Amino acid sequence: RYYYFQGSQTIIMQFEVSEKLGFNTDADALYFGKGMPGTQTKRDLVINSSYEYPINVLIKIEGDISQFASVSKNDFIIQAGENTIVTYFVKSKAETEYGNYSGFTTLVFTRPLFE
């Protein structure tokens, strides 16, 4: 199947593995705060469709954080004018070293060339 590229959006992601817990609720990126090794945090992202036709959403995660990150759904369709919530999860392993882990997520919006 062939798709027509409609656009994309890139969002910074950041997580700190630390001996303490901490929260960052700023909305200029997907911040997962601070967590001890082996902990999981999550953030919700609302995706709104302003298109007049169904749109396919493909989510990519890159950078250091990608080894810990996952999403609740990927490669899905949003109907015209609708919105959906995607939950991003970050779960470090018990042996993860303390430090900052960052990267970014890119949401790629496409639609089929032919129905």
N, C-alpha and C positions, 0 to 999 in steps of 0.2 A: 504494500500500500504506500502511496506517495502522499506527502504532507506539504502544506504551504506554511512557511514560517510566519507567524503573526507578531512575535516579539518575545522578549525575555526580561526577567528581573533578577538581579543578584543581590543577596542579603548576606552581610557578615554574620558569622557564628563564632561564639567564644565561650569557653568553659575552663575553669581552673580546678585542678586537682590539688587539694590542700588538706591540712589536718583540721580545718574548721569548715563549718557550713556557712554559706552566705548567699544572699539574693541580690539580683540586679534586675529591676523591672523596667529599665529604660526601653523605649520602643524604637530606637534608631538602628537596632540590630537584634539578632536572636541571641540574647545573653542567657546562659544557663547557670550563672552564678558560680559558687564554690561548692565542691563536694569532696568527700573523702574517697579514697580508692574503693571501688566496688559499689558506689552509689549510682542511682539513676535520677535524672531530672527531666522535665519535659516543658515544652512551650507550644502553645497553639498559634497557628497562623491562619487568618481568615483570607481566603482567596475570593475576590469578587470578579465576576465576568461582566464586562461592559460591552461585550460583543453582541451582535444581533443574530448570532448563530452558535451552535455548540462548538466548544473549544477543547482541545486535548491539552492536558497539563502533564509535563514530564519533569520530575525533580531530580537534580544532581547535587551531590555533596562532595566537596573537595577540600583538601588541606589536612592538617594534623588531626582535626576533630573528626574527620570521616571514619576513622577506625572505631569510634565510639558511637557514631550517630546513625539513626534510622528514622523512617517516617511511617505514619499510620497507613498511608496509601500513596501510590505512585502510578503514573501513566494512566490517568483517568480522564473522564469527560465531564465538563461543567456545561449545563444547558445555558442558553442565552439569558442574560440578566440574573442568573442565580449566583449563589455563593456557596462555598464549602469550607470546612475547617480541616486542616491537616495538622496533626500533632507530630512534633519533632521530639525525639527521645535522644538523650545522651546518657550512656551507661559506661562508666569506666570499669576496668577489670581490677580485681583485688591487688594485683601486682603493679598497677600503673604508678609511675613515678610522679611525685609532686611537680607541678608546673602548669603553664598556660598552654591550652590547646585551642587553636583557632582555625578558621577556614571560611568557606562561604557556601551558600546554597544558591543554585540557579534554577529558576522556574522557567521552563521553555513552553511557550504557547504556540500550538499549531492547529491546523484544521485540514481535513482530507481534501486533496485536489479533486477527487471524484467520489461521489457517493455511491 
